[in-house]
Amino acid sequence: MNRLKLVAALLVGSASTLAAQAPVTSLGLGYPVAPLDARAAALGGTGLGLIGGTLSGRNPADMRGFARPTLGITYAPEAVDVKSPGESQTTGRSRLAIVQAVVPLREWTVGLSFTAGLDQDWSVSLRDTLQSSFGDFPFDERREHDGGVSMVTLGLARQIGDFSVGIDGSLLTGSLRQTFFRRFEVAVDDPGRGVGSASGEARFSWSGFRARGGIATAIGTRVRLSGQIGISTDLKATRDSAGDAATYEFDMPLEWSVGGSARLAENLLASAAVGYADWSATADALEGGAASDVLWFGAGLEYVGFEVFGAKMPLRAGFRRSDLPFYLPGEAQLSETAGTFGIGLEVGGGRAAFDLGVEIGTRGDLESSSVEEGFRRLSLSMALLQF
Protein backbone atom coordinates (compact mmCIF):
# COMPACT_ATOMS: atom_id res chain seq x y z
CA MET A 1 0.00 0.00 0.00
CA ASN A 2 1.28 3.47 -0.83
CA ARG A 3 2.31 5.68 2.04
CA LEU A 4 1.46 9.32 2.48
CA LYS A 5 2.63 11.98 4.89
CA LEU A 6 0.10 14.74 4.53
CA VAL A 7 1.67 17.43 6.69
CA ALA A 8 5.41 17.12 7.06
CA ALA A 9 6.06 16.53 3.35
CA LEU A 10 5.25 20.18 2.74
CA LEU A 11 7.90 21.48 5.10
CA VAL A 12 11.40 22.37 3.99
CA GLY A 13 14.07 22.05 6.66
CA SER A 14 11.64 22.15 9.60
CA ALA A 15 12.88 22.25 13.12
CA SER A 16 11.97 19.02 14.87
CA THR A 17 9.83 20.81 17.46
CA LEU A 18 7.28 22.05 14.92
CA ALA A 19 5.23 18.87 14.65
CA ALA A 20 3.74 19.38 18.10
CA GLN A 21 2.66 22.95 17.33
CA ALA A 22 0.09 22.09 14.67
CA PRO A 23 -3.50 21.49 15.84
CA VAL A 24 -4.48 18.02 17.02
CA THR A 25 -7.05 17.98 14.23
CA SER A 26 -4.28 18.17 11.61
CA LEU A 27 -2.97 14.69 12.40
CA GLY A 28 -3.44 11.73 10.06
CA LEU A 29 -6.50 12.09 7.85
CA GLY A 30 -7.92 14.86 10.03
CA TYR A 31 -10.67 15.16 12.60
CA PRO A 32 -13.69 12.81 12.29
CA VAL A 33 -16.82 14.97 12.39
CA ALA A 34 -19.94 13.45 13.94
CA PRO A 35 -23.03 14.08 11.75
CA LEU A 36 -25.07 15.74 14.50
CA ASP A 37 -27.73 18.41 14.64
CA ALA A 38 -27.67 20.92 17.50
CA ARG A 39 -30.17 18.95 19.60
CA ALA A 40 -28.03 15.80 19.54
CA ALA A 41 -24.83 17.80 20.10
CA ALA A 42 -26.33 19.40 23.22
CA LEU A 43 -27.39 15.96 24.51
CA GLY A 44 -23.83 14.66 24.77
CA GLY A 45 -23.41 13.91 21.06
CA THR A 46 -25.87 11.01 21.16
CA GLY A 47 -28.07 11.28 18.04
CA LEU A 48 -29.45 7.72 18.15
CA GLY A 49 -33.04 6.79 18.91
CA LEU A 50 -34.08 10.26 20.05
CA ILE A 51 -37.80 10.49 20.76
CA GLY A 52 -39.20 13.34 18.72
CA GLY A 53 -36.74 12.76 15.90
CA THR A 54 -33.28 14.05 15.13
CA LEU A 55 -31.80 15.43 11.93
CA SER A 56 -28.53 13.69 12.70
CA GLY A 57 -26.92 11.12 10.44
CA ARG A 58 -26.04 8.39 12.93
CA ASN A 59 -28.57 5.72 11.80
CA PRO A 60 -30.72 5.60 8.63
CA ALA A 61 -33.46 3.72 10.53
CA ASP A 62 -34.05 6.80 12.70
CA MET A 63 -35.53 8.63 9.72
CA ARG A 64 -38.80 6.90 10.65
CA GLY A 65 -38.93 9.21 13.66
CA PHE A 66 -40.42 11.92 11.40
CA ALA A 67 -44.07 11.77 10.43
CA ARG A 68 -43.85 14.78 8.11
CA PRO A 69 -41.43 15.95 5.42
CA THR A 70 -38.54 17.74 7.13
CA LEU A 71 -35.55 19.75 6.01
CA GLY A 72 -32.74 20.65 8.40
CA ILE A 73 -29.37 22.34 8.31
CA THR A 74 -26.67 22.57 11.00
CA TYR A 75 -23.75 25.00 11.00
CA ALA A 76 -20.94 24.49 13.53
CA PRO A 77 -18.21 27.12 14.08
CA GLU A 78 -15.42 26.30 16.53
CA ALA A 79 -12.64 28.18 18.33
CA VAL A 80 -9.50 26.26 19.35
CA ASP A 81 -6.59 27.08 21.68
CA VAL A 82 -3.54 24.97 20.78
CA LYS A 83 -0.93 24.38 23.49
CA SER A 84 2.46 22.68 23.23
CA PRO A 85 5.60 22.99 25.37
CA GLY A 86 6.50 26.68 25.38
CA GLU A 87 3.95 27.58 22.69
CA SER A 88 0.32 28.69 22.50
CA GLN A 89 -1.74 29.40 19.39
CA THR A 90 -5.37 30.26 18.73
CA THR A 91 -7.09 29.02 15.61
CA GLY A 92 -10.57 28.08 14.51
CA ARG A 93 -12.76 26.58 11.84
CA SER A 94 -16.35 26.46 10.74
CA ARG A 95 -18.15 23.62 9.05
CA LEU A 96 -21.53 22.70 7.65
CA ALA A 97 -22.04 19.66 9.88
CA ILE A 98 -25.12 18.23 8.14
CA VAL A 99 -27.85 19.14 5.70
CA GLN A 100 -30.64 16.55 5.60
CA ALA A 101 -34.02 16.17 3.93
CA VAL A 102 -36.44 13.44 5.06
CA VAL A 103 -39.65 12.53 3.23
CA PRO A 104 -42.03 9.88 4.69
CA LEU A 105 -44.08 7.92 2.13
CA ARG A 106 -46.50 5.73 4.11
CA GLU A 107 -44.42 2.92 5.59
CA TRP A 108 -41.30 4.14 3.74
CA THR A 109 -39.02 7.11 4.37
CA VAL A 110 -36.47 8.50 1.92
CA GLY A 111 -33.59 10.70 3.05
CA LEU A 112 -30.85 12.69 1.35
CA SER A 113 -28.04 14.33 3.27
CA PHE A 114 -24.71 16.08 2.96
CA THR A 115 -22.37 15.75 5.94
CA ALA A 116 -18.84 16.62 6.93
CA GLY A 117 -16.67 13.52 7.36
CA LEU A 118 -12.97 14.18 8.02
CA ASP A 119 -12.12 17.82 8.64
CA GLN A 120 -8.72 19.30 7.77
CA ASP A 121 -9.75 22.94 7.67
CA TRP A 122 -7.38 24.86 9.93
CA SER A 123 -4.62 27.45 9.96
CA VAL A 124 -1.82 28.29 12.37
CA SER A 125 1.04 30.76 12.60
CA LEU A 126 4.28 29.96 14.38
CA ARG A 127 7.79 31.23 14.97
CA ASP A 128 10.94 29.14 15.32
CA THR A 129 14.59 28.97 14.30
CA LEU A 130 16.19 26.86 11.59
CA GLN A 131 19.55 25.59 12.82
CA SER A 132 22.01 24.60 10.09
CA SER A 133 25.71 24.47 9.35
CA PHE A 134 25.30 27.83 7.56
CA GLY A 135 23.89 29.57 10.65
CA ASP A 136 20.77 29.94 12.72
CA PHE A 137 17.86 31.62 10.90
CA PRO A 138 14.74 32.73 12.83
CA PHE A 139 11.58 32.48 10.76
CA ASP A 140 7.84 33.12 10.82
CA GLU A 141 5.59 30.54 9.20
CA ARG A 142 1.93 30.32 8.21
CA ARG A 143 0.31 26.93 7.50
CA GLU A 144 -3.16 26.51 6.06
CA HIS A 145 -5.18 23.42 5.27
CA ASP A 146 -8.48 23.89 3.47
CA GLY A 147 -10.90 21.04 2.83
CA GLY A 148 -11.42 17.46 3.89
CA VAL A 149 -13.71 14.51 3.23
CA SER A 150 -17.49 14.95 2.93
CA MET A 151 -20.31 12.46 2.39
CA VAL A 152 -23.34 12.59 0.13
CA THR A 153 -25.80 10.01 1.44
CA LEU A 154 -29.02 8.51 0.08
CA GLY A 155 -30.99 6.53 2.64
CA LEU A 156 -34.15 4.42 2.76
CA ALA A 157 -36.08 3.26 5.82
CA ARG A 158 -39.17 1.08 6.20
CA GLN A 159 -41.52 0.31 9.06
CA ILE A 160 -41.95 -3.41 9.69
CA GLY A 161 -44.24 -3.98 12.65
CA ASP A 162 -42.67 -2.43 15.73
CA PHE A 163 -39.30 -2.02 14.02
CA SER A 164 -37.91 0.47 11.53
CA VAL A 165 -35.14 -0.81 9.28
CA GLY A 166 -32.87 1.44 7.27
CA ILE A 167 -30.01 1.29 4.77
CA ASP A 168 -27.97 3.99 3.13
CA GLY A 169 -25.06 4.50 0.78
CA SER A 170 -22.60 7.39 0.89
CA LEU A 171 -20.20 8.78 -1.67
CA LEU A 172 -17.03 9.97 0.03
CA THR A 173 -15.80 13.02 -1.80
CA GLY A 174 -13.97 16.29 -1.30
CA SER A 175 -10.60 17.95 -1.72
CA LEU A 176 -7.71 19.23 0.35
CA ARG A 177 -5.39 22.15 -0.30
CA GLN A 178 -2.24 22.41 1.85
CA THR A 179 -0.06 25.51 1.79
CA PHE A 180 2.77 26.95 3.82
CA PHE A 181 4.80 30.13 3.62
CA ARG A 182 7.99 30.69 5.62
CA ARG A 183 9.84 33.99 5.85
CA PHE A 184 13.41 33.79 7.15
CA GLU A 185 15.27 36.55 8.93
CA VAL A 186 19.02 37.02 8.57
CA ALA A 187 21.36 34.70 10.45
CA VAL A 188 21.63 35.36 14.17
CA ASP A 189 25.45 35.61 14.13
CA ASP A 190 25.85 36.99 10.59
CA PRO A 191 23.44 39.81 9.59
CA GLY A 192 24.83 39.71 6.06
CA ARG A 193 23.66 36.16 5.43
CA GLY A 194 20.05 35.39 4.52
CA VAL A 195 18.06 32.60 2.87
CA GLY A 196 14.94 34.50 1.77
CA SER A 197 11.62 32.66 1.98
CA ALA A 198 10.12 29.26 1.21
CA SER A 199 6.62 28.19 0.23
CA GLY A 200 4.79 25.13 -1.01
CA GLU A 201 1.39 23.80 -2.00
CA ALA A 202 -0.20 20.39 -2.47
CA ARG A 203 -3.71 19.46 -3.62
CA PHE A 204 -5.60 16.21 -3.10
CA SER A 205 -9.01 14.92 -4.13
CA TRP A 206 -10.82 12.20 -2.15
CA SER A 207 -13.08 9.34 -3.24
CA GLY A 208 -14.66 6.27 -1.65
CA PHE A 209 -17.96 4.64 -0.68
CA ARG A 210 -19.68 3.70 2.57
CA ALA A 211 -22.72 1.48 3.21
CA ARG A 212 -24.69 1.17 6.47
CA GLY A 213 -27.60 -0.75 7.88
CA GLY A 214 -29.60 0.11 10.96
CA ILE A 215 -32.59 -0.83 13.06
CA ALA A 216 -34.69 1.05 15.59
CA THR A 217 -37.71 0.24 17.72
CA ALA A 218 -40.01 1.85 20.26
CA ILE A 219 -40.91 0.20 23.55
CA GLY A 220 -44.28 1.65 24.35
CA THR A 221 -44.38 5.43 24.13
CA ARG A 222 -41.56 6.13 26.57
CA VAL A 223 -38.48 4.34 25.19
CA ARG A 224 -36.81 4.21 21.78
CA LEU A 225 -33.70 2.15 20.92
CA SER A 226 -31.46 2.36 17.85
CA GLY A 227 -28.35 0.73 16.40
CA GLN A 228 -26.34 0.70 13.17
CA ILE A 229 -23.28 -0.86 11.54
CA GLY A 230 -21.31 0.46 8.58
CA ILE A 231 -18.46 -0.55 6.27
CA SER A 232 -16.46 1.42 3.73
CA THR A 233 -14.19 0.90 0.77
CA ASP A 234 -10.64 2.23 0.91
CA LEU A 235 -10.45 6.01 0.86
CA LYS A 236 -8.46 7.14 -2.18
CA ALA A 237 -6.44 10.35 -2.14
CA THR A 238 -5.35 11.52 -5.59
CA ARG A 239 -2.60 14.09 -5.48
CA ASP A 240 -3.21 16.33 -8.45
CA SER A 241 -0.62 19.04 -7.85
CA ALA A 242 1.11 20.07 -11.06
CA GLY A 243 3.88 17.65 -11.96
CA ASP A 244 3.35 15.44 -8.93
CA ALA A 245 0.33 13.19 -9.57
CA ALA A 246 -0.06 10.10 -7.37
CA THR A 247 -2.81 8.01 -5.74
CA TYR A 248 -2.81 6.79 -2.15
CA GLU A 249 -5.23 4.42 -0.41
CA PHE A 250 -6.31 4.30 3.23
CA ASP A 251 -8.26 1.59 5.05
CA MET A 252 -11.51 2.99 6.40
CA PRO A 253 -13.04 1.57 9.56
CA LEU A 254 -15.83 -0.83 10.29
CA GLU A 255 -18.05 1.14 12.67
CA TRP A 256 -21.05 0.49 14.88
CA SER A 257 -23.10 2.46 17.38
CA VAL A 258 -26.10 1.87 19.63
CA GLY A 259 -28.18 4.23 21.70
CA GLY A 260 -31.61 5.38 22.67
CA SER A 261 -33.75 7.66 24.76
CA ALA A 262 -36.31 7.29 27.52
CA ARG A 263 -38.97 9.64 28.84
CA LEU A 264 -38.32 9.64 32.59
CA ALA A 265 -41.21 11.98 33.26
CA GLU A 266 -43.70 13.95 31.23
CA ASN A 267 -41.23 16.81 30.70
CA LEU A 268 -37.88 15.00 31.10
CA LEU A 269 -36.05 12.94 28.47
CA ALA A 270 -32.77 11.04 28.94
CA SER A 271 -30.54 9.87 26.08
CA ALA A 272 -27.35 7.82 25.82
CA ALA A 273 -25.24 6.29 23.05
CA VAL A 274 -21.95 4.47 22.50
CA GLY A 275 -19.99 3.68 19.33
CA TYR A 276 -16.81 2.07 18.02
CA ALA A 277 -14.66 2.35 14.88
CA ASP A 278 -11.56 0.25 14.10
CA TRP A 279 -9.22 2.92 12.72
CA SER A 280 -6.05 1.01 13.65
CA ALA A 281 -5.69 -0.56 10.17
CA THR A 282 -5.29 2.93 8.71
CA ALA A 283 -1.93 3.31 10.46
CA ASP A 284 -0.22 1.17 7.78
CA ALA A 285 -0.68 3.98 5.24
CA LEU A 286 0.31 6.90 7.48
CA GLU A 287 4.01 7.60 7.23
CA GLY A 288 5.10 9.39 10.37
CA GLY A 289 1.67 8.97 11.98
CA ALA A 290 -0.14 6.53 14.26
CA ALA A 291 -3.78 5.39 14.37
CA SER A 292 -5.81 3.37 16.85
CA ASP A 293 -9.38 2.20 17.33
CA VAL A 294 -11.93 4.67 18.65
CA LEU A 295 -14.56 4.25 21.36
CA TRP A 296 -16.98 7.08 22.08
CA PHE A 297 -19.94 7.56 24.41
CA GLY A 298 -22.26 10.32 25.49
CA ALA A 299 -25.36 10.99 27.55
CA GLY A 300 -27.72 13.89 28.11
CA LEU A 301 -30.98 15.20 29.58
CA GLU A 302 -33.68 17.32 27.97
CA TYR A 303 -36.29 19.28 29.91
CA VAL A 304 -39.28 20.52 27.92
CA GLY A 305 -41.30 22.30 30.60
CA PHE A 306 -40.46 25.89 29.59
CA GLU A 307 -42.37 28.03 27.13
CA VAL A 308 -41.71 31.46 25.62
CA PHE A 309 -44.80 33.29 24.32
CA GLY A 310 -46.55 29.95 24.04
CA ALA A 311 -43.68 28.26 22.15
CA LYS A 312 -41.84 25.30 23.67
CA MET A 313 -38.21 25.96 24.65
CA PRO A 314 -36.39 22.73 25.59
CA LEU A 315 -33.31 22.94 27.84
CA ARG A 316 -30.53 20.39 27.33
CA ALA A 317 -27.28 19.31 28.96
CA GLY A 318 -24.90 16.38 28.63
CA PHE A 319 -21.39 14.99 28.57
CA ARG A 320 -19.40 13.09 25.98
CA ARG A 321 -16.00 11.44 25.56
CA SER A 322 -14.32 10.09 22.44
CA ASP A 323 -10.96 8.68 21.50
CA LEU A 324 -9.32 10.34 18.50
CA PRO A 325 -7.95 7.99 15.82
CA PHE A 326 -4.77 9.84 14.80
CA TYR A 327 -1.82 10.91 16.95
CA LEU A 328 1.96 11.33 16.90
CA PRO A 329 4.10 8.15 16.97
CA GLY A 330 5.52 7.40 20.40
CA GLU A 331 2.89 9.51 22.15
CA ALA A 332 -0.30 8.45 23.95
CA GLN A 333 -3.52 8.19 21.96
CA LEU A 334 -5.52 11.39 22.15
CA SER A 335 -9.00 11.68 23.60
CA GLU A 336 -11.65 14.38 23.57
CA THR A 337 -14.05 15.24 26.38
CA ALA A 338 -16.73 17.92 26.45
CA GLY A 339 -19.58 19.25 28.50
CA THR A 340 -22.59 20.05 26.32
CA PHE A 341 -25.49 22.45 26.71
CA GLY A 342 -28.26 23.83 24.55
CA ILE A 343 -31.74 25.20 24.03
CA GLY A 344 -34.41 24.87 21.39
CA LEU A 345 -37.40 26.84 20.20
CA GLU A 346 -40.41 25.66 18.21
CA VAL A 347 -42.23 28.30 16.14
CA GLY A 348 -45.13 28.43 13.73
CA GLY A 349 -47.15 25.90 15.66
CA GLY A 350 -44.38 23.31 15.37
CA ARG A 351 -43.75 23.90 11.66
CA ALA A 352 -40.21 25.11 12.33
CA ALA A 353 -37.60 24.61 15.04
CA PHE A 354 -34.38 26.38 15.97
CA ASP A 355 -31.76 24.72 18.15
CA LEU A 356 -28.49 25.85 19.69
CA GLY A 357 -25.84 23.50 21.08
CA VAL A 358 -22.67 24.48 22.94
CA GLU A 359 -19.72 22.15 23.51
CA ILE A 360 -16.81 23.14 25.77
CA GLY A 361 -13.98 20.65 26.05
CA THR A 362 -10.39 19.55 25.62
CA ARG A 363 -8.38 17.30 23.32
CA GLY A 364 -5.13 15.61 24.25
CA ASP A 365 -3.01 16.15 27.33
CA LEU A 366 0.13 18.28 27.42
CA GLU A 367 1.98 15.91 29.76
CA SER A 368 1.27 12.59 28.02
CA SER A 369 0.87 13.60 24.35
CA SER A 370 2.93 16.84 24.11
CA VAL A 371 -0.06 18.73 22.74
CA GLU A 372 -3.36 19.92 24.15
CA GLU A 373 -6.33 21.82 22.77
CA GLY A 374 -9.19 23.61 24.42
CA PHE A 375 -12.19 24.11 22.17
CA ARG A 376 -15.55 25.85 22.16
CA ARG A 377 -18.01 24.77 19.49
CA LEU A 378 -21.44 26.10 18.62
CA SER A 379 -24.00 24.07 16.67
CA LEU A 380 -26.80 26.08 15.09
CA SER A 381 -29.71 24.14 13.55
CA MET A 382 -32.84 25.12 11.72
CA ALA A 383 -35.52 22.61 10.73
CA LEU A 384 -38.58 23.15 8.56
CA LEU A 385 -41.48 20.70 8.80
CA GLN A 386 -43.83 20.11 5.88
CA PHE A 387 -41.50 22.04 3.56
Secondary structure, DSSP 8 states (H G I E B T S, - for coil): ---B-TTGGG-SS--GGGGGGS-GGGSTT-EE-----HHHHHTTS--SS-TT----SS-GGGGGG-SS-EEEEEEEEEEEEEEETTEEEEEEEEEEEEEEEEEEETTEEEEEEEEEEEE--EEEEEEEEEEETTEEEEEEEEEEEEEEEEEEEEEEEEEETTEEEEEEEEEEEEEEEEEEEEEE---SS-TT----EEEEEEEEEEEEEEEEEEEEEEETTTEEEEEEEEEE--EEEEE-STT--EEEEE----EEEEEEEEEEETTEEEEEEEEEE-GGGGGGGBTT-EE--EEEEEEEEEE---EETTEE--EEEEEEEEE-SEE-TTS---EEEEEEEEEEEEEGGGTEEEEEEEEEEEEEEHHHHSEEEEEEEEEEEEEEE--
